[in-house]
Amino acid sequence: MGVLTDDAFLQYPPQPIPARELLPEKLPEAWSGESTTALEITNTLSTKVGKPLPWLTVREVIDGALRARLLDRSIDSGSWPCDYTGARAVKIILPREQEAQHQPVSRQPTTIHESRPSSSPTILVAEAALQLDEIQDLSEQVGELMRTVTNAGLNLHFHLRVELVPAAQVSDETLERVNELLEEVSKELRLRRE
């Protein structure tokens, strides 16, 4: 038993949707105050174009809006990316500017130095305090970095330090949610109170 009938026809894939089309002023029906869900965006976009949109199309535009920091996920959001069945749990909000973003950020300069511990070979180390956009830039370079060092017969190791400040203002709920998100990256990546 097939799903297609004799009068069925194939439609062209939908055009890519610009990320700005998800903002409340462009898609007010999807927003309830300053929040929405991936499912609500999917349903509203489908209504707007007059036919169901493929999840892949909607997921790509949401992902683009998140990467461009036009939108953000709430602290209690489900994981992203997800399949269509998880779209209801993905809670999306408008990004909030934090005070720290208005103050000049003192960055530690990137340094490269040689370290010669007595029991290990020479190691070249690069260290920097990275901003969010720089972490995204790094993720885009990882593939090429690995190809470059592998082709040269070398190994590349990454060590990550995550700091949540000020520690005195971090609630147990926030700490638990941040740790859940970090554990999606690695079970060893966990913030602890000292």
N, CA, C and O atoms as a DFTB+ gen file, in Angstrom:
776 C
 N C O
     1  1       0.832      -1.182       0.000
     2  2       0.000       0.000       0.000
     3  2       0.876       1.244       0.000
     4  3       1.606       1.471       0.965
     5  1       0.827       2.044      -1.034
     6  2       1.639       3.252      -1.116
     7  2       0.883       4.464      -0.635
     8  3      -0.341       4.432      -0.502
     9  1       1.596       5.518      -0.379
    10  2       0.972       6.749       0.071
    11  2       0.626       7.633      -1.120
    12  3      -0.249       8.494      -1.024
    13  1       1.302       7.426      -2.232
    14  2       1.077       8.263      -3.407
    15  2      -0.142       7.790      -4.190
    16  3      -0.431       6.595      -4.254
    17  1      -0.838       8.730      -4.774
    18  2      -1.974       8.417      -5.642
    19  2      -1.631       8.864      -7.052
    20  3      -0.604       9.507      -7.269
    21  1      -2.478       8.530      -8.005
    22  2      -2.216       8.895      -9.404
    23  2      -2.179      10.400      -9.615
    24  3      -1.478      10.887     -10.502
    25  1      -2.929      11.138      -8.807
    26  2      -2.954      12.594      -8.996
    27  2      -1.962      13.328      -8.083
    28  3      -2.017      14.552      -7.968
    29  1      -1.051      12.581      -7.432
    30  2      -0.039      13.208      -6.569
    31  2       1.012      13.903      -7.441
    32  3       1.280      13.473      -8.564
    33  1       1.597      14.970      -6.918
    34  2       2.671      15.650      -7.643
    35  2       3.768      16.050      -6.667
    36  3       3.527      16.260      -5.478
    37  1       4.973      16.149      -7.202
    38  2       6.142      16.472      -6.408
    39  2       6.312      17.979      -6.346
    40  3       6.260      18.652      -7.375
    41  1       6.513      18.512      -5.152
    42  2       6.699      19.953      -5.000
    43  2       8.175      20.285      -4.881
    44  3       8.973      19.463      -4.428
    45  1       8.529      21.482      -5.285
    46  2       9.887      21.950      -5.113
    47  2      10.169      22.131      -3.630
    48  3       9.254      22.429      -2.863
    49  1      11.426      21.955      -3.211
    50  2      11.737      22.238      -1.804
    51  2      11.475      23.709      -1.505
    52  3      11.647      24.555      -2.382
    53  1      11.066      24.024      -0.292
    54  2      10.806      25.429       0.039
    55  2      12.092      26.246       0.007
    56  3      13.186      25.730       0.237
    57  1      11.934      27.509      -0.278
    58  2      13.073      28.419      -0.278
    59  2      13.607      28.555       1.145
    60  3      12.834      28.471       2.099
    61  1      14.923      28.766       1.304
    62  2      15.458      28.998       2.653
    63  2      14.796      30.230       3.268
    64  3      14.493      31.201       2.574
    65  1      14.584      30.172       4.547
    66  2      13.925      31.267       5.261
    67  2      14.998      32.103       5.958
    68  3      15.826      31.546       6.679
    69  1      15.006      33.419       5.764
    70  2      15.986      34.251       6.469
    71  2      15.760      34.188       7.985
    72  3      14.621      34.161       8.451
    73  1      16.847      34.165       8.735
    74  2      16.776      34.046      10.201
    75  2      15.956      35.171      10.829
    76  3      15.270      34.944      11.825
    77  1      16.012      36.362      10.271
    78  2      15.280      37.498      10.843
    79  2      13.761      37.320      10.779
    80  3      13.024      38.008      11.484
    81  1      13.296      36.399       9.934
    82  2      11.863      36.134       9.829
    83  2      11.299      35.485      11.082
    84  3      10.080      35.396      11.228
    85  1      12.158      35.030      11.992
    86  2      11.698      34.381      13.223
    87  2      11.499      35.367      14.363
    88  3      10.926      35.013      15.393
    89  1      11.962      36.593      14.192
    90  2      11.846      37.587      15.261
    91  2      10.379      37.951      15.508
    92  3       9.560      37.849      14.595
    93  1      10.040      38.370      16.724
    94  2       8.637      38.656      17.075
    95  2       7.947      39.654      16.150
    96  3       6.753      39.521      15.882
    97  1       8.678      40.640      15.664
    98  2       8.023      41.623      14.789
    99  2       7.663      41.042      13.426
   100  3       6.774      41.561      12.752
   101  1       8.341      39.975      13.013
   102  2       8.048      39.332      11.727
   103  2       7.104      38.134      11.876
   104  3       6.383      37.783      10.942
   105  1       7.118      37.513      13.059
   106  2       6.330      36.300      13.289
   107  2       5.619      36.385      14.641
   108  3       5.815      35.519      15.494
   109  1       4.785      37.434      14.850
   110  2       4.198      37.661      16.178
   111  2       3.297      36.533      16.673
   112  3       3.173      36.327      17.880
   113  1       2.670      35.803      15.755
   114  2       1.757      34.732      16.163
   115  2       2.479      33.604      16.899
   116  3       1.864      32.875      17.677
   117  1       3.779      33.463      16.656
   118  2       4.538      32.369      17.279
   119  2       4.999      32.717      18.684
   120  3       5.343      31.829      19.463
   121  1       5.011      33.986      19.009
   122  2       5.598      34.447      20.272
   123  2       4.536      34.712      21.327
   124  3       3.466      35.250      21.043
   125  1       4.861      34.320      22.547
   126  2       4.045      34.627      23.706
   127  2       4.947      35.458      24.621
   128  3       5.766      34.913      25.361
   129  1       4.790      36.754      24.563
   130  2       5.700      37.639      25.291
   131  2       7.071      37.596      24.639
   132  3       7.210      37.904      23.455
   133  1       8.088      37.213      25.412
   134  2       9.454      37.160      24.879
   135  2       9.928      35.730      24.670
   136  3      11.134      35.489      24.599
   137  1       9.002      34.771      24.569
   138  2       9.419      33.383      24.389
   139  2       8.519      32.659      23.399
   140  3       7.395      33.075      23.119
   141  1       9.058      31.557      22.881
   142  2       8.324      30.690      21.967
   143  2       8.984      29.309      22.031
   144  3       9.892      29.084      22.832
   145  1       8.527      28.404      21.196
   146  2       9.165      27.087      21.112
   147  2       9.467      26.807      19.645
   148  3       8.919      27.454      18.752
   149  1      10.335      25.847      19.408
   150  2      10.650      25.458      18.027
   151  2       9.397      24.918      17.337
   152  3       9.209      25.129      16.139
   153  1       8.548      24.227      18.083
   154  2       7.312      23.701      17.509
   155  2       6.371      24.830      17.101
   156  3       5.766      24.792      16.030
   157  1       6.255      25.833      17.966
   158  2       5.385      26.972      17.653
   159  2       5.884      27.718      16.419
   160  3       5.084      28.157      15.592
   161  1       7.195      27.863      16.292
   162  2       7.769      28.502      15.099
   163  2       7.442      27.666      13.865
   164  3       7.061      28.211      12.830
   165  1       7.588      26.348      13.970
   166  2       7.289      25.451      12.848
   167  2       5.841      25.603      12.399
   168  3       5.564      25.769      11.212
   169  1       4.923      25.544      13.356
   170  2       3.499      25.644      13.031
   171  2       3.145      26.993      12.424
   172  3       2.393      27.066      11.452
   173  1       3.690      28.062      12.999
   174  2       3.362      29.403      12.511
   175  2       3.947      29.653      11.123
   176  3       3.284      30.239      10.267
   177  1       5.184      29.214      10.897
   178  2       5.780      29.370       9.565
   179  2       4.979      28.572       8.534
   180  3       4.747      29.050       7.423
   181  1       4.560      27.367       8.894
   182  2       3.773      26.546       7.970
   183  2       2.453      27.220       7.627
   184  3       2.031      27.210       6.470
   185  1       1.799      27.804       8.626
   186  2       0.552      28.530       8.387
   187  2       0.797      29.722       7.482
   188  3       0.002      30.007       6.586
   189  1       1.905      30.418       7.719
   190  2       2.242      31.622       6.942
   191  2       2.460      31.301       5.464
   192  3       2.045      32.072       4.599
   193  1       3.111      30.163       5.162
   194  2       3.357      29.812       3.758
   195  2       2.220      28.993       3.162
   196  3       2.193      28.762       1.953
   197  1       1.282      28.551       3.995
   198  2       0.103      27.857       3.493
   199  2       0.281      26.365       3.259
   200  3      -0.559      25.737       2.613
   201  1       1.365      25.785       3.776
   202  2       1.557      24.335       3.666
   203  2       2.567      23.893       4.715
   204  3       3.387      24.694       5.164
   205  1       2.517      22.628       5.106
   206  2       3.476      22.156       6.109
   207  2       4.908      22.253       5.589
   208  3       5.212      21.812       4.481
   209  1       5.767      22.828       6.395
   210  2       7.178      22.928       6.022
   211  2       7.940      21.728       6.574
   212  3       7.644      21.248       7.668
   213  1       8.920      21.246       5.814
   214  2       9.739      20.154       6.342
   215  2      10.516      20.614       7.588
   216  3      10.977      21.753       7.657
   217  1      10.651      19.718       8.556
   218  2      11.373      20.052       9.781
   219  2      12.793      20.500       9.469
   220  3      13.309      21.404      10.126
   221  1      13.436      19.884       8.474
   222  2      14.805      20.256       8.112
   223  2      14.898      21.739       7.761
   224  3      15.848      22.411       8.163
   225  1      13.932      22.248       7.024
   226  2      13.921      23.664       6.633
   227  2      13.803      24.561       7.854
   228  3      14.529      25.546       7.982
   229  1      12.887      24.216       8.750
   230  2      12.671      25.033       9.953
   231  2      13.867      24.918      10.890
   232  3      14.306      25.912      11.468
   233  1      14.393      23.707      11.041
   234  2      15.545      23.509      11.926
   235  2      16.740      24.344      11.453
   236  3      17.459      24.915      12.272
   237  1      16.951      24.415      10.142
   238  2      18.073      25.188       9.609
   239  2      17.919      26.672       9.908
   240  3      18.898      27.333      10.255
   241  1      16.710      27.208       9.779
   242  2      16.531      28.647      10.035
   243  2      16.656      28.947      11.531
   244  3      17.220      29.974      11.909
   245  1      16.138      28.065      12.376
   246  2      16.286      28.259      13.823
   247  2      17.760      28.186      14.201
   248  3      18.254      29.007      14.974
   249  1      18.454      27.201      13.650
   250  2      19.878      27.045      13.943
   251  2      20.651      28.286      13.501
   252  3      21.538      28.754      14.215
   253  1      20.319      28.813      12.336
   254  2      20.975      30.032      11.844
   255  2      20.715      31.222      12.753
   256  3      21.617      32.021      13.007
   257  1      19.486      31.345      13.245
   258  2      19.146      32.452      14.144
   259  2      19.867      32.320      15.481
   260  3      20.270      33.323      16.071
   261  1      20.033      31.085      15.963
   262  2      20.762      30.865      17.216
   263  2      22.243      31.179      17.035
   264  3      22.851      31.825      17.888
   265  1      22.833      30.718      15.910
   266  2      24.257      30.982      15.669
   267  2      24.528      32.461      15.462
   268  3      25.581      32.964      15.852
   269  1      23.572      33.165      14.845
   270  2      23.727      34.604      14.625
   271  2      23.396      35.411      15.882
   272  3      23.516      36.636      15.889
   273  1      22.980      34.722      16.936
   274  2      22.605      35.317      18.212
   275  2      21.439      36.299      18.082
   276  3      21.327      37.260      18.843
   277  1      20.565      36.030      17.089
   278  2      19.314      36.774      17.002
   279  2      18.330      36.214      18.027
   280  3      17.483      36.933      18.558
   281  1      18.465      34.910      18.293
   282  2      17.638      34.220      19.271
   283  2      18.551      33.443      20.211
   284  3      19.732      33.235      19.931
   285  1      17.982      33.025      21.320
   286  2      18.739      32.244      22.296
   287  2      17.807      31.178      22.850
   288  3      16.587      31.289      22.728
   289  1      18.383      30.141      23.460
   290  2      17.568      29.149      24.148
   291  2      17.480      29.520      25.614
   292  3      18.446      30.015      26.195
   293  1      16.322      29.283      26.213
   294  2      16.166      29.570      27.632
   295  2      16.932      28.533      28.440
   296  3      17.302      27.480      27.921
   297  1      17.165      28.830      29.695
   298  2      17.944      27.952      30.570
   299  2      17.257      26.601      30.760
   300  3      17.929      25.601      31.011
   301  1      15.915      26.558      30.641
   302  2      15.184      25.299      30.822
   303  2      14.772      24.660      29.493
   304  3      13.861      23.833      29.454
   305  1      15.447      25.046      28.409
   306  2      15.132      24.519      27.091
   307  2      15.600      23.080      26.933
   308  3      16.557      22.646      27.573
   309  1      14.908      22.356      26.072
   310  2      15.373      21.033      25.679
   311  2      16.631      21.175      24.836
   312  3      17.017      22.283      24.461
   313  1      17.263      20.055      24.542
   314  2      18.535      20.107      23.818
   315  2      18.332      20.496      22.350
   316  3      17.272      20.276      21.764
   317  1      19.364      21.067      21.797
   318  2      19.378      21.517      20.406
   319  2      20.696      21.135      19.798
   320  3      21.720      21.269      20.468
   321  1      20.737      20.661      18.554
   322  2      19.607      20.432      17.659
   323  2      18.810      19.203      18.091
   324  3      19.272      18.388      18.889
   325  1      17.616      19.095      17.548
   326  2      16.761      17.964      17.912
   327  2      15.952      17.552      16.695
   328  3      15.981      18.229      15.667
   329  1      15.233      16.450      16.808
   330  2      14.326      16.058      15.741
   331  2      12.972      16.723      15.997
   332  3      12.795      17.432      16.988
   333  1      12.031      16.487      15.100
   334  2      10.736      17.150      15.195
   335  2      10.022      16.840      16.509
   336  3       9.350      17.706      17.071
   337  1      10.165      15.615      16.996
   338  2       9.466      15.247      18.233
   339  2       9.992      16.016      19.445
   340  3       9.278      16.156      20.438
   341  1      11.218      16.513      19.382
   342  2      11.777      17.286      20.489
   343  2      11.531      18.781      20.374
   344  3      11.916      19.540      21.264
   345  1      10.889      19.218      19.283
   346  2      10.711      20.654      19.026
   347  2       9.875      21.351      20.099
   348  3      10.088      22.530      20.380
   349  1       8.931      20.632      20.699
   350  2       8.074      21.223      21.730
   351  2       8.892      21.641      22.956
   352  3       8.551      22.614      23.628
   353  1       9.973      20.903      23.247
   354  2      10.780      21.170      24.447
   355  2      11.827      22.261      24.239
   356  3      12.412      22.745      25.208
   357  1      12.068      22.652      22.991
   358  2      13.084      23.672      22.711
   359  2      12.464      25.050      22.919
   360  3      11.689      25.526      22.090
   361  1      12.816      25.682      24.038
   362  2      12.262      26.984      24.390
   363  2      13.215      28.074      23.916
   364  3      14.403      28.068      24.237
   365  1      12.674      28.996      23.155
   366  2      13.476      30.031      22.524
   367  2      13.081      31.388      23.075
   368  3      11.899      31.680      23.261
   369  1      14.086      32.214      23.333
   370  2      13.870      33.560      23.870
   371  2      14.700      34.554      23.063
   372  3      15.558      34.175      22.266
   373  1      14.425      35.811      23.288
   374  2      15.275      36.849      22.713
   375  2      16.518      36.973      23.584
   376  3      16.418      36.870      24.806
   377  1      17.681      37.191      22.989
   378  2      18.901      37.300      23.803
   379  2      18.832      38.512      24.716
   380  3      18.303      39.562      24.351
   381  1      19.374      38.344      25.899
   382  2      19.416      39.445      26.858
   383  2      20.836      39.968      26.925
   384  3      21.785      39.202      27.094
   385  1      20.974      41.268      26.794
   386  2      22.307      41.859      26.931
   387  2      22.632      41.906      28.402
   388  3      21.834      42.370      29.217
   389  1      23.793      41.428      28.732
   390  2      24.219      41.432      30.119
   391  2      25.109      42.629      30.364
   392  3      25.729      43.164      29.445
   393  1      25.162      43.042      31.627
   394  2      25.990      44.176      31.997
   395  2      27.420      44.002      31.552
   396  3      28.069      44.956      31.125
   397  1      27.910      42.779      31.653
   398  2      29.303      42.509      31.317
   399  2      29.608      42.848      29.867
   400  3      30.747      43.170      29.528
   401  1      28.580      42.776      28.996
   402  2      28.816      43.081      27.596
   403  2      29.003      44.575      27.375
   404  3      29.570      44.977      26.358
   405  1      28.539      45.408      28.303
   406  2      28.678      46.845      28.153
   407  2      29.970      47.367      28.752
   408  3      30.359      48.511      28.517
   409  1      30.628      46.525      29.524
   410  2      31.880      46.932      30.127
   411  2      33.026      46.437      29.267
   412  3      32.918      45.376      28.653
   413  1      34.126      47.183      29.207
   414  2      35.252      46.698      28.430
   415  2      35.758      45.376      28.997
   416  3      35.907      45.221      30.209
   417  1      36.015      44.443      28.115
   418  2      36.473      43.131      28.536
   419  2      37.991      43.105      28.447
   420  3      38.572      43.367      27.394
   421  1      38.618      42.785      29.564
   422  2      40.066      42.667      29.518
   423  2      40.388      41.232      29.140
   424  3      40.121      40.300      29.898
   425  1      40.953      41.072      27.979
   426  2      41.267      39.746      27.473
   427  2      42.721      39.431      27.741
   428  3      43.599      40.291      27.663
   429  1      42.947      38.172      28.059
   430  2      44.322      37.733      28.158
   431  2      44.811      37.511      26.736
   432  3      44.102      36.904      25.934
   433  1      45.987      37.980      26.410
   434  2      46.467      37.782      25.049
   435  2      46.728      36.302      24.790
   436  3      47.082      35.544      25.694
   437  1      46.544      35.915      23.529
   438  2      46.871      34.554      23.152
   439  2      48.373      34.403      23.239
   440  3      49.118      35.251      22.747
   441  1      48.814      33.339      23.854
   442  2      50.253      33.131      23.992
   443  2      50.622      31.763      23.453
   444  3      49.858      30.803      23.558
   445  1      51.787      31.698      22.887
   446  2      52.334      30.428      22.454
   447  2      53.685      30.309      23.118
   448  3      54.535      31.192      22.998
   449  1      53.872      29.218      23.814
   450  2      55.162      29.030      24.461
   451  2      55.526      27.556      24.461
   452  3      54.669      26.683      24.324
   453  1      56.786      27.309      24.614
   454  2      57.248      25.931      24.679
   455  2      57.344      25.514      26.121
   456  3      57.792      26.272      26.982
   457  1      56.918      24.297      26.371
   458  2      57.000      23.745      27.700
   459  2      57.814      22.465      27.609
   460  3      57.522      21.605      26.778
   461  1      58.821      22.327      28.443
   462  2      59.660      21.130      28.382
   463  2      59.664      20.411      29.722
   464  3      60.677      20.400      30.422
   465  1      58.512      19.801      30.087
   466  2      58.538      19.015      31.310
   467  2      59.551      17.887      31.149
   468  3      59.728      17.358      30.052
   469  1      60.208      17.525      32.229
   470  2      61.310      16.565      32.149
   471  2      60.889      15.216      31.584
   472  3      61.688      14.549      30.928
   473  1      59.624      14.794      31.832
   474  2      59.236      13.459      31.396
   475  2      58.392      13.451      30.129
   476  3      57.932      12.385      29.719
   477  1      58.170      14.611      29.487
   478  2      57.346      14.608      28.279
   479  2      58.028      15.387      27.165
   480  3      58.898      16.216      27.429
   481  1      57.638      15.125      25.922
   482  2      58.255      15.837      24.803
   483  2      57.856      17.304      24.800
   484  3      56.973      17.715      25.552
   485  1      58.498      18.080      23.966
   486  2      58.178      19.501      23.840
   487  2      56.726      19.677      23.412
   488  3      56.242      18.993      22.510
   489  1      56.056      20.587      24.063
   490  2      54.651      20.858      23.775
   491  2      54.513      22.341      23.447
   492  3      55.032      23.185      24.178
   493  1      53.829      22.664      22.372
   494  2      53.478      24.050      22.070
   495  2      52.066      24.279      22.601
   496  3      51.172      23.467      22.361
   497  1      51.864      25.382      23.322
   498  2      50.582      25.651      23.962
   499  2      50.086      27.030      23.532
   500  3      50.846      27.999      23.523
   501  1      48.816      27.108      23.179
   502  2      48.172      28.396      22.902
   503  2      47.046      28.549      23.909
   504  3      46.238      27.634      24.069
   505  1      46.973      29.691      24.596
   506  2      45.936      29.934      25.593
   507  2      45.286      31.281      25.320
   508  3      45.951      32.236      24.922
   509  1      43.987      31.345      25.538
   510  2      43.267      32.611      25.388
   511  2      41.941      32.516      26.117
   512  3      41.351      31.439      26.202
   513  1      41.468      33.638      26.643
   514  2      40.104      33.721      27.171
   515  2      39.215      34.042      25.973
   516  3      39.299      35.135      25.412
   517  1      38.363      33.094      25.577
   518  2      37.571      33.244      24.359
   519  2      36.182      33.775      24.649
   520  3      35.560      33.414      25.648
   521  1      35.705      34.633      23.770
   522  2      34.327      35.102      23.793
   523  2      33.473      34.067      23.050
   524  3      34.010      33.197      22.365
   525  1      32.139      34.160      23.184
   526  2      31.255      33.173      22.563
   527  2      31.460      33.067      21.055
   528  3      31.505      31.964      20.510
   529  1      31.585      34.205      20.383
   530  2      31.757      34.151      18.931
   531  2      33.094      33.522      18.551
   532  3      33.202      32.896      17.496
   533  1      34.104      33.678      19.388
   534  2      35.407      33.076      19.115
   535  2      35.359      31.560      19.313
   536  3      36.064      30.826      18.620
   537  1      34.539      31.087      20.247
   538  2      34.372      29.645      20.427
   539  2      33.708      29.056      19.180
   540  3      34.085      27.979      18.718
   541  1      32.717      29.772      18.640
   542  2      32.078      29.312      17.412
   543  2      33.074      29.305      16.258
   544  3      33.085      28.378      15.448
   545  1      33.907      30.338      16.183
   546  2      34.935      30.377      15.147
   547  2      35.883      29.186      15.285
   548  3      36.264      28.569      14.291
   549  1      36.260      28.870      16.524
   550  2      37.140      27.726      16.758
   551  2      36.484      26.434      16.290
   552  3      37.129      25.600      15.654
   553  1      35.190      26.267      16.606
   554  2      34.504      25.030      16.205
   555  2      34.496      24.875      14.684
   556  3      34.527      23.755      14.173
   557  1      34.456      25.992      13.965
   558  2      34.471      25.933      12.506
   559  2      35.858      25.579      11.967
   560  3      35.976      25.115      10.833
   561  1      36.906      25.791      12.761
   562  2      38.276      25.520      12.327
   563  2      38.793      24.154      12.762
   564  3      39.848      23.725      12.298
   565  1      38.070      23.460      13.647
   566  2      38.576      22.207      14.207
   567  2      38.892      21.180      13.123
   568  3      39.945      20.544      13.171
   569  1      38.008      21.009      12.155
   570  2      38.242      20.036      11.092
   571  2      39.537      20.301      10.347
   572  3      40.335      19.391      10.126
   573  1      39.740      21.555       9.962
   574  2      40.959      21.915       9.223
   575  2      42.195      21.802      10.107
   576  3      43.254      21.380       9.643
   577  1      42.064      22.177      11.381
   578  2      43.188      22.020      12.313
   579  2      43.595      20.555      12.408
   580  3      44.781      20.231      12.344
   581  1      42.612      19.669      12.562
   582  2      42.911      18.245      12.696
   583  2      43.536      17.684      11.422
   584  3      44.470      16.886      11.502
   585  1      43.042      18.082      10.246
   586  2      43.629      17.629       8.989
   587  2      45.082      18.086       8.879
   588  3      45.955      17.317       8.478
   589  1      45.331      19.347       9.241
   590  2      46.674      19.906       9.129
   591  2      47.667      19.153      10.006
   592  3      48.739      18.764       9.543
   593  1      47.311      18.948      11.272
   594  2      48.267      18.286      12.169
   595  2      48.389      16.792      11.867
   596  3      49.472      16.220      11.994
   597  1      47.288      16.162      11.471
   598  2      47.342      14.741      11.134
   599  2      48.227      14.513       9.912
   600  3      49.033      13.583       9.890
   601  1      48.077      15.367       8.891
   602  2      48.908      15.253       7.693
   603  2      50.390      15.450       8.015
   604  3      51.254      14.923       7.315
   605  1      50.680      16.200       9.063
   606  2      52.067      16.434       9.470
   607  2      52.542      15.373      10.462
   608  3      53.676      15.437      10.937
   609  1      51.687      14.400      10.776
   610  2      52.060      13.338      11.705
   611  2      52.106      13.795      13.154
   612  3      52.868      13.258      13.958
   613  1      51.288      14.789      13.485
   614  2      51.272      15.363      14.833
   615  2      49.944      15.077      15.514
   616  3      49.005      14.593      14.883
   617  1      49.872      15.373      16.794
   618  2      48.635      15.242      17.564
   619  2      48.246      16.603      18.105
   620  3      49.105      17.405      18.472
   621  1      46.949      16.861      18.154
   622  2      46.431      18.118      18.688
   623  2      45.470      17.774      19.815
   624  3      44.558      16.970      19.624
   625  1      45.661      18.370      20.988
   626  2      44.805      18.116      22.148
   627  2      44.167      19.428      22.581
   628  3      44.807      20.479      22.549
   629  1      42.897      19.362      22.989
   630  2      42.186      20.527      23.499
   631  2      41.863      20.295      24.971
   632  3      41.430      19.208      25.354
   633  1      42.074      21.316      25.788
   634  2      41.683      21.288      27.198
   635  2      40.781      22.495      27.409
   636  3      41.123      23.607      27.007
   637  1      39.639      22.282      28.033
   638  2      38.668      23.357      28.193
   639  2      38.453      23.677      29.660
   640  3      38.303      22.779      30.489
   641  1      38.441      24.958      29.972
   642  2      38.126      25.428      31.329
   643  2      36.891      26.307      31.219
   644  3      36.875      27.273      30.456
   645  1      35.853      25.969      31.985
   646  2      34.609      26.735      31.988
   647  2      34.471      27.388      33.351
   648  3      34.577      26.717      34.377
   649  1      34.234      28.696      33.369
   650  2      34.074      29.431      34.627
   651  2      32.705      30.094      34.642
   652  3      32.310      30.725      33.662
   653  1      31.985      29.957      35.737
   654  2      30.683      30.599      35.916
   655  2      30.812      31.565      37.083
   656  3      31.055      31.153      38.217
   657  1      30.648      32.853      36.799
   658  2      30.870      33.873      37.825
   659  2      29.697      34.845      37.883
   660  3      29.000      35.010      36.882
   661  1      29.460      35.485      39.005
   662  2      30.056      35.242      40.310
   663  2      29.413      34.018      40.968
   664  3      28.190      33.880      40.972
   665  1      30.228      33.153      41.512
   666  2      29.775      31.878      42.066
   667  2      28.740      32.056      43.168
   668  3      27.833      31.234      43.300
   669  1      28.862      33.115      43.958
   670  2      27.942      33.339      45.076
   671  2      26.503      33.572      44.596
   672  3      25.561      33.372      45.363
   673  1      26.323      33.993      43.335
   674  2      24.992      34.294      42.819
   675  2      24.393      33.141      42.010
   676  3      23.285      33.268      41.491
   677  1      25.106      32.025      41.896
   678  2      24.634      30.901      41.096
   679  2      23.714      30.028      41.949
   680  3      24.145      29.453      42.949
   681  1      22.442      29.932      41.546
   682  2      21.499      29.092      42.289
   683  2      21.767      27.623      41.986
   684  3      22.406      27.294      40.986
   685  1      21.279      26.749      42.846
   686  2      21.442      25.311      42.634
   687  2      20.758      24.880      41.341
   688  3      21.268      24.021      40.622
   689  1      19.586      25.484      41.040
   690  2      18.860      25.148      39.815
   691  2      19.671      25.506      38.580
   692  3      19.781      24.707      37.649
   693  1      20.242      26.712      38.572
   694  2      21.048      27.143      37.434
   695  2      22.271      26.263      37.279
   696  3      22.617      25.862      36.168
   697  1      22.928      25.960      38.391
   698  2      24.117      25.109      38.354
   699  2      23.772      23.735      37.782
   700  3      24.513      23.192      36.962
   701  1      22.647      23.181      38.220
   702  2      22.232      21.868      37.735
   703  2      21.961      21.902      36.233
   704  3      22.384      21.001      35.509
   705  1      21.250      22.944      35.755
   706  2      20.927      23.039      34.318
   707  2      22.193      23.252      33.488
   708  3      22.344      22.638      32.432
   709  1      23.096      24.106      33.947
   710  2      24.351      24.338      33.219
   711  2      25.136      23.034      33.138
   712  3      25.685      22.707      32.085
   713  1      25.196      22.292      34.232
   714  2      25.910      21.015      34.229
   715  2      25.268      19.999      33.286
   716  3      25.973      19.225      32.638
   717  1      23.934      19.994      33.204
   718  2      23.261      19.101      32.259
   719  2      23.693      19.421      30.832
   720  3      23.962      18.518      30.039
   721  1      23.760      20.714      30.508
   722  2      24.161      21.123      29.159
   723  2      25.620      20.779      28.890
   724  3      25.960      20.312      27.803
   725  1      26.481      21.008      29.875
   726  2      27.898      20.691      29.712
   727  2      28.110      19.190      29.552
   728  3      28.983      18.766      28.794
   729  1      27.321      18.385      30.258
   730  2      27.467      16.934      30.173
   731  2      27.072      16.401      28.800
   732  3      27.463      15.293      28.433
   733  1      26.298      17.179      28.036
   734  2      25.987      16.782      26.661
   735  2      27.244      16.836      25.807
   736  3      27.331      16.156      24.784
   737  1      28.212      17.636      26.219
   738  2      29.498      17.722      25.523
   739  2      30.422      16.621      26.031
   740  3      31.003      15.874      25.244
   741  1      30.555      16.527      27.357
   742  2      31.413      15.508      27.973
   743  2      30.955      15.262      29.397
   744  3      30.633      16.205      30.120
   745  1      30.922      14.007      29.803
   746  2      30.533      13.655      31.175
   747  2      31.534      14.216      32.190
   748  3      31.197      14.397      33.360
   749  1      32.756      14.489      31.746
   750  2      33.786      15.014      32.643
   751  2      33.673      16.529      32.827
   752  3      34.294      17.099      33.725
   753  1      32.881      17.175      31.976
   754  2      32.757      18.627      32.022
   755  2      31.634      18.991      32.989
   756  3      30.457      18.958      32.632
   757  1      32.013      19.336      34.209
   758  2      31.024      19.591      35.264
   759  2      31.527      20.683      36.196
   760  3      32.662      20.622      36.670
   761  1      30.686      21.687      36.463
   762  2      31.033      22.744      37.412
   763  2      30.793      22.242      38.825
   764  3      29.805      21.559      39.090
   765  1      31.702      22.584      39.733
   766  2      31.569      22.170      41.131
   767  2      31.828      23.366      42.029
   768  3      32.688      24.203      41.752
   769  1      31.059      23.427      43.121
   770  2      31.310      24.471      44.119
   771  2      32.537      24.084      44.914
   772  3      32.712      22.920      45.276
   773  1      33.382      25.057      45.186
   774  2      34.607      24.764      45.947
   775  2      34.453      25.143      47.392
   776  3      35.384      24.967      48.179
